[in-house]
Amino acid sequence: MIEMLAGSRVLVVGGSSGIGEATALAFAQSGAEVTIASRSQEKLAAAMGRLRDSLACSAPNAGIASHVLDVRDEAGVAKFCEGWGAFDHVVISASQTRGGSVRSLALEHAYEAMNSKFWGAYRVARAVNIRERGSLTFISGFLSVRPGPSVLLGAINAALDALARGMALELAPMKVRVNSVSPGLIATPLWAGLDTAARSAMQQKAATTLPARAMGQASDVANAVLYLAATPYATGSTVLVDGGGSIA
């Protein structure tokens, strides 16, 4: 099935770290030509170095490029989408959010979170050119179905899942499929701010309380994204990759 991705043109927005970077690597290893986009040139350069090192043995001829893109900038998004042409598969995982309860999180930070994760994805989705039989995948999160302390993030994730279902119908006449992948607790640089003991405790808790008895890896989410991209019958779906966190 993954062989279907060879030679395809892929855009990963938010591909400079974590889930996005793992997804870019998986696509490149499958023979796709991958472009990663992020707002930080520094992070993009670092990610390109890691990706090239990883691909040196597994896929030495893989094509990979990068571009600075701030999904909060409507004009910048439109210019990028016009200039880079059509893609076969587009993945949007870019976000910058702050957690907190509804009554404690400052409204300006709430607006910033919505602007980054939801409206950023919306801007790209409405402007990007996707080829016939291609796909668009949003990265949301399991807080959409299992509310936690960050109520806003759960609401944003639910909005992304709903956007995927709606756009699956809207883009059906264009023969473009739209889905979302909803991760749970994933080991990514997001947790770099925690000290070693705190990270270890978090991983241990996941290993003893989640039904999967493990903390998720970015590659687990990437596997789900590639499954959706390579499955012509998958559209309007939300795939949970949460170790059972939504049912625990």
N, C-alpha and C positions, 0 to 999 in steps of 0.2 A: 504493500500500500504506500509506504513512504517513498518508493521509487517514483511515484507519480509527481513528486515535488522536484525532481531533478530538472534543472534548467529553468525553473520558475523564478520570477522576480518578486522579491519579498521586501516589505518595509516593516521594521519593528520600531515603533515610536516608544521611547523609554528604554532603548536597547543598550544603554551605557552601564547598567548594573543589574544585579539581582535577577528577577524573573525575565525581564526583557533581554538581558545579555545571554542567559541560558537558552532562551527561545531562538535568538539569533544564531547561536552556536549549533543548535539542533538542526535548524533549517540549512545552514551552510554544510553541515556534515551529510545532509541528505542530497546535496548537489545543487541547492538553490543559490541564486545570486542575491545577496542580502545587503540591504542598506539599514544602518542603525541611525536613529535620530534622537537627539537630546538637547536640552538647553545649555549644557555645559561643555565647552570645547575641551576643557581639561579632563573631564570624566570620559568623554568620547575617545580622546587619545589614549587614555589608560585602558579602556575597554578594547580598543582596536589592538593594542599590544597583547592583551590576554587572549583575545580571540585568535590572533595570528599564531601565537604560541600553541594554543590548543589544536588548531587546524593543521599545524606543520606536519604532524604525523598522520592524523586521521583523514584529512582532506587537503593535501598541499596545494591543489589547484583551485580551491574554493575562491569565489569572488565575493569580496566584502568591502563595503564603503561606509562612510559616515557623513553626517550633515548636522549642523547646529540648527535646532528647531525648538522654538518656545511655543507650546500649544496654547498659551494664553494670548498670543499675538495673532489676531484674526487675519490681518494683512500678510503677515509672515507665513502663516499656514497656507493661505491661498496662493502665494507666490511659489512656495515650495511645491505644492501639489501640481501647479501648472508647469513648472520647470522640469520636474522629474518624470513626467509621463505616467504611463499606466503600470500598475503592479498586478501580479496574480494573487498575492495574499498580503493582507495588511493586519498587523497586530498592534493594539494600542494598550500600553501598560504604564504610560507616563502618569505620574501623580506627585503632588506635594501636599500632604494633609497633616493637620494637627488633631490629636484626640482630645476628648473631654466631654463632659456632660453638656446637655443643651443649655443649662442655666449657668455653667461655669465658663464655657468656651466663648471668648470674645466674638462678637458678630463679624468683625473684620477678618478674623481668622477662619470663621465658618464660611464667609464669602470666598476667601482665598482657596479653601479646600474644594468647594464646589466648582470654582472657576478652573482649577487645575485638573481635577480628576474627571468631573462630569463634562463641563463645558469644553475642556480641552479635547476630550475624546469626541464630543459632538462636532467641534470645528473640523477636526481631521476627517471624521466620517462623512460629513456633508461635502467636503471639497476634494477628497482624494479620488483618483481615477482607478477603478478596479476592472480588470478584464473580465469578459464573459467566462463563466464557470469558475471564477475566482472566489475569494472569501475575505470576510472582515471579522476579526475576533477581538472582543473587549476583554480585559482582565478586570474582574470585579472583586468579590470577596465574600466569604461565608457569613459575615456579619449581616448580610442582607436577609438571611433566614434565621440567624441565631444572634439576636441583639446582645451587645456587650456594653461596656462603659462608654465607648465612642458611638453615641447614637447617630451622629451626623454621618460618620463613615458608613454605617449600615444603610442609611437612607441613600447615600450616593451610590453604593454598590447595587442596591435594589433598583435604582434609576437606570444604571448601566445595563442590568439584566433585562429590564423592560425595554430599553432602547434597542437592544439586540433583537428581541422578539418583534418589535414594531418594524424595524428596518429589514428584517428577514422577509416580511410581507411587502414592504415598499420596494425592495430591490429584486424581488422575485422575477418581475418581467424582464429585468436586465440579466437574469441568470447569475446573480451574485448571492452567495450564501452568507448569513450573518449569525454569529453565535457569541457566547461569552463563556469564560472559564472563571470559576469562583474558588480561589485558593483559601486554605485555612492558615494555620501557623506554619510559616515557611522560613527556613534558615537563609537569610539574605543580609546584605550590609545594613539593612534597616535597623538591625539590632546592634550595630557596632558601638553605639553609645553606652551599652551596658558593659559592666566590668565582667571579667572572666567568670567569677563565681555566680553572678546573676544569670549569665547566658547558660552556664552549666545547669543551674537549677531549673531554668525554663525548659531546657531540652529533657532533663530528667522527668519533669512533670508531664511533658508530652508523652514520653515513653511509658509512663505508668498510668495515665488517665485516658488518653485517646484510644478509641477502638483499634486503630492501626498500630498502637504501641510504638510510635515513632514520631519524630518531628519531620515535617515535610522538607524536601529539597527543591530548589528552583527547577532542577531538571524534571521533577515530577510534574510540575505545571507545564513545562515546555512539551512534555510528552502528550499532554491533553490538547495543547494548541495544535501540534502537528497532526494528531488524530483528526481533529475537526477540519483542518485544511485539506487533508488527503482523503476525506470521506465525502463523496459527492451527494450523499443522501442526508447529510447532517446540516440542518439549518433551523434557526429559532430555538436552539437548545442552550441550556446552561449546564455546564459540566462541573460538578463539585469535586475539588481535589483538596480535601480538608481532613483526611485521616479519620473521618467520622465525627469531626467536631460539631457538625450541625445536628447530630442526633444524640451526642453524649450528654 
